[in-house]
Amino acid sequence: MHIVTSIPQARALFDVLPRPLGFVPTMGALHDGHLALVTRARAECGAVGASIFVNPTQFAANEDLDRYPRDLEGDCAKLARAGVDVIFAPTPQTMYPEGFSTFVDVGAMGTTFEGAVRPTHFRGVATVVTKLLNIVRPDTLYLGQKDAQQTAVIRRMIRDLDAPIGVTIVPTERESDGLARSSRNVYLSPEERAAAPSLHYALQAIRLAMASGRPKVDAIAAARARVSPLAQLEYLDVVDADSFEPIETLRPPAFVIGAARFGGTRLLDNLWIDG
């Protein structure tokens, strides 16, 4: 396995890997959810590349960029064991050199839900993913379902810009109590960790209530009672999987989505509705 930090090095190595080439972009602090992406890519592709880059442009000034968990040595060891061929681990200066001024505008999809809470987030995500795809030039991009709106934004961006890249979405990895695995789970206090799965239970309650014929507004109202009093609920909704616009029935493909803060930690979750 090779670990590279410069763009010319990365291009030189990725260009000679066997095809098809699968690519897993990460911000590090890797958990089983990230490794599930690598496992899927390893099974389907001739070679696998990954990136480790805590992208500053997707963090607002009041967010957790400085304290976001970092463990480059440990992450590289995990990716090596999982079968990654090349790791690209650039610095912010490499990705955003002096004078950098070009960003990708993802349109209306980037202004709702996560985009409403974090107005510059998807611009930063789309920009860094575009740069990574131009550097790596993979055949297939592997993304995790947990960040459902992000996957929808990236799929739309790839389609709109006619990038010759497939996208594979891998199901969310969960703890035994249903909590979606996330790098930010390490921020939770013991009390918050015990309360955090309640977001998942609320999403399940919405799905069950709507599947039994209850209107969405009633299902969401009832689901709010499933969320722990320790949580500050930000949103619950049901959306079309492609457009991420709210829908009133469980018409697949769709997501039941939610976000909440547990103390200072903000968590996302969703349920995939496929029929």
C-alpha positions as a printed Julia matrix, in Angstrom:
275×3 Matrix{Float64}:
   0.0    0.0     0.0
   1.18   3.53   -0.82
   0.45   6.71    1.17
   0.88   9.94   -0.78
   0.36  13.59    0.07
   0.92  15.44   -3.21
  -1.42  15.65   -6.17
   1.22  14.62   -8.76
   2.16  11.57   -6.67
  -1.5   10.63   -6.28
  -2.26  10.92   -9.99
   0.8    8.9   -10.94
  -0.16   6.03   -8.65
  -3.9    6.02   -9.28
  -3.32   6.07  -13.05
  -1.48   2.73  -13.03
  -3.79   0.81  -10.69
  -5.85  -2.04  -12.16
  -9.33  -1.16  -13.36
 -12.07  -0.82  -12.38
 -10.88   1.54   -9.64
 -13.08   2.09   -6.59
 -12.64   5.19   -4.44
 -13.65   5.84   -0.82
 -13.3    9.47    0.34
 -13.08   9.94    4.12
 -12.23  12.52    6.73
 -10.45   9.91    8.82
 -11.36   8.84   12.39
 -12.38   5.61   10.68
 -14.97   3.2    12.05
 -16.67   0.07   10.75
 -18.93   2.13    8.5
 -15.95   3.44    6.54
 -14.4    0.0     6.37
 -17.65  -1.45    5.01
 -17.23   0.91    2.03
 -13.73  -0.39    1.45
 -14.88  -3.99    1.75
 -17.59  -3.4    -0.85
 -15.15  -1.66   -3.18
 -12.57  -4.41   -2.72
 -15.16  -7.04   -3.68
 -16.26  -5.19   -6.81
 -13.13  -3.51   -8.15
  -9.67  -4.37   -9.39
  -8.09  -1.76   -7.11
  -9.22   0.54   -4.3
  -8.12   4.04   -3.42
  -9.09   6.12   -0.39
  -8.52   9.64    0.83
  -8.09  10.98    4.35
  -8.73  14.72    4.46
 -10.55  16.81    7.05
 -12.01  19.3     4.61
 -12.07  22.82    6.09
 -14.47  24.26    3.51
 -17.4   22.15    4.74
 -17.09  23.44    8.32
 -18.59  26.75    9.42
 -16.67  29.05   11.77
 -18.57  27.81   14.83
 -18.23  24.08   14.05
 -15.8   21.41   15.19
 -13.01  21.62   12.6
 -10.24  22.05   15.18
 -11.41  19.26   17.45
 -12.56  16.83   14.76
 -10.9   13.48   15.67
  -7.69  12.76   13.77
  -5.6    9.58   13.78
  -3.73   9.41   10.48
  -1.41   6.57   11.5
  -4.23   4.43   12.9
  -6.49   5.17    9.94
  -3.81   4.19    7.43
  -3.27   0.92    9.28
  -7.01   0.16    9.15
  -7.2    0.94    5.43
  -4.14  -1.21    4.73
  -5.7   -4.17    6.52
  -8.95  -3.62    4.59
  -7.13  -3.84    1.26
  -6.71  -0.23    0.07
  -3.98   0.13   -2.56
  -3.33   3.89   -2.38
  -4.19   6.44    0.31
  -4.22  10.12   -0.62
  -3.74  12.24    2.52
  -3.22  15.85    1.43
  -2.87  18.94    3.59
  -5.35  21.83    3.39
  -2.63  23.86    1.64
  -2.36  21.18   -1.04
  -6.09  21.14   -1.72
  -6.66  24.87   -1.29
  -3.47  26.72   -2.25
  -3.14  30.46   -1.91
  -5.52  32.21   -4.27
  -8.03  29.35   -4.43
 -11.44  30.85   -5.23
 -13.56  28.34   -7.2
 -16.43  26.47   -5.53
 -19.2   24.15   -6.73
 -22.75  25.47   -6.17
 -25.14  22.53   -5.75
 -28.33  24.55   -6.1
 -31.56  24.23   -4.14
 -30.82  20.71   -2.86
 -28.03  22.17   -0.8
 -30.27  24.67    1.01
 -32.69  22.38    2.88
 -32.29  20.22    6.01
 -28.5   19.97    6.47
 -28.06  22.86    4.06
 -30.39  25.04    6.13
 -28.58  24.24    9.37
 -25.1   24.44    7.77
 -25.45  26.9     4.85
 -21.92  26.5     3.43
 -21.6   22.77    4.07
 -22.63  21.29    0.73
 -20.67  23.86   -1.25
 -17.58  22.64    0.57
 -18.49  18.97    0.17
 -19.2   19.29   -3.55
 -16.01  21.24   -4.15
 -13.69  18.8    -2.37
 -15.36  15.75   -3.92
 -15.01  17.3    -7.38
 -11.33  17.93   -6.73
 -10.77  14.4    -5.41
 -12.55  12.83   -8.38
 -10.41  14.87  -10.76
  -7.26  13.7    -8.97
  -8.16  10.02   -8.49
 -10.28   9.5   -11.64
 -12.08   6.43  -10.28
 -14.64   4.27  -12.03
 -16.89   4.03   -8.98
 -17.31   6.25   -5.93
 -18.39   4.52   -2.7
 -20.45   6.51   -0.17
 -22.22   5.67    3.07
 -25.99   5.89    3.41
 -25.79   7.58    6.82
 -25.15  10.96    5.18
 -28.19  10.6     2.94
 -28.52  14.19    1.78
 -24.82  14.34    1.03
 -25.09  11.25   -1.15
 -28.04  12.8    -3.0
 -26.1   16.02   -3.57
 -23.04  14.19   -4.88
 -25.05  11.92   -7.15
 -26.85  14.94   -8.61
 -23.56  16.79   -9.05
 -21.95  13.84  -10.87
 -24.99  13.51  -13.13
 -25.29  17.22  -13.84
 -21.59  17.6   -14.65
 -21.52  14.45  -16.82
 -18.71  12.87  -14.83
 -18.08   9.29  -16.07
 -18.23   7.85  -12.56
 -20.63   5.37  -10.99
 -21.88   5.86   -7.43
 -22.51   2.99   -5.01
 -24.3    3.7    -1.71
 -23.48   1.27    1.1
 -25.98   0.71    3.96
 -25.35   2.34    7.33
 -23.37   0.38    9.91
 -24.97   0.47   13.38
 -24.09  -0.28   16.97
 -26.02  -3.09   18.68
 -28.58  -0.58   20.03
 -29.25   0.94   16.62
 -27.05   4.04   16.83
 -25.55   4.85   13.44
 -21.76   4.64   13.53
 -20.2    8.08   13.25
 -16.8    9.6    13.91
 -18.54  12.15   16.11
 -19.93   9.51   18.48
 -16.69   9.8    20.47
 -17.84  13.24   21.63
 -20.85  11.81   23.49
 -20.83  11.61   27.28
 -22.03   8.3    28.78
 -25.48   9.82   29.39
 -25.67  11.23   25.87
 -24.47   7.95   24.38
 -27.28   6.12   26.17
 -29.82   8.63   24.83
 -28.49   8.87   21.26
 -30.26   5.75   19.83
 -33.59   7.48   20.51
 -33.18   9.33   17.21
 -33.13   5.99   15.4
 -36.21   4.83   17.35
 -38.06   7.99   16.29
 -37.33   7.27   12.62
 -38.57   3.72   13.04
 -41.75   5.04   14.64
 -42.39   7.3    11.64
 -41.91   4.45    9.2
 -44.22   2.11   11.12
 -46.92   4.74   11.62
 -46.98   5.8     7.97
 -46.87   2.19    6.79
 -50.02   1.6     8.82
 -51.78   4.5     7.12
 -51.27   7.41    9.5
 -50.67  10.84    7.9
 -47.09  12.05    7.98
 -47.84  14.98   10.27
 -49.36  12.64   12.87
 -46.53  10.12   12.51
 -43.89  12.79   13.07
 -45.75  14.25   16.03
 -45.92  10.83   17.68
 -42.27  10.1    16.87
 -41.1   13.22   18.68
 -42.1   11.54   21.91
 -39.55   8.78   21.19
 -36.64  11.23   21.2
 -34.8   11.53   24.52
 -35.32  14.68   26.61
 -31.53  15.06   26.48
 -31.77  15.72   22.74
 -32.41  18.97   20.94
 -34.34  17.76   17.9
 -33.65  19.7    14.71
 -35.81  17.93   12.14
 -37.74  14.78   11.27
 -39.19  14.26    7.79
 -39.77  11.92    4.86
 -38.12  12.85    1.57
 -37.73  11.63   -1.99
 -34.38   9.85   -2.26
 -33.36  11.58   -5.48
 -34.56  15.17   -5.06
 -34.55  15.23   -1.23
 -37.84  17.13   -1.34
 -40.44  16.28    1.35
 -43.13  13.79    0.39
 -46.34  12.89    2.19
 -46.32   9.1     1.72
 -43.78   6.29    1.94
 -43.36   6.28   -1.83
 -40.07   4.53   -2.62
 -37.31   5.3    -3.12
 -37.38   7.56   -0.08
 -35.7    8.32    3.22
 -37.05   8.96    6.68
 -34.52  11.47    7.99
 -33.67  13.12   11.29
 -31.06  15.2    13.08
 -30.62  16.08   16.73
 -28.04  17.48   19.11
 -27.05  15.49   22.16
 -25.19  18.01   24.26
 -22.6   19.52   21.96
 -22.72  16.62   19.49
 -24.86  16.76   16.38
 -26.0   13.4    14.99
 -27.76  12.43   11.75
 -29.68   9.29   10.87
 -32.06   7.97    8.22
 -34.01   4.94    7.14
 -34.04   3.81    3.51
 -37.49   3.1     2.05
 -37.21   0.87   -1.01
 -40.59  -0.73   -1.23
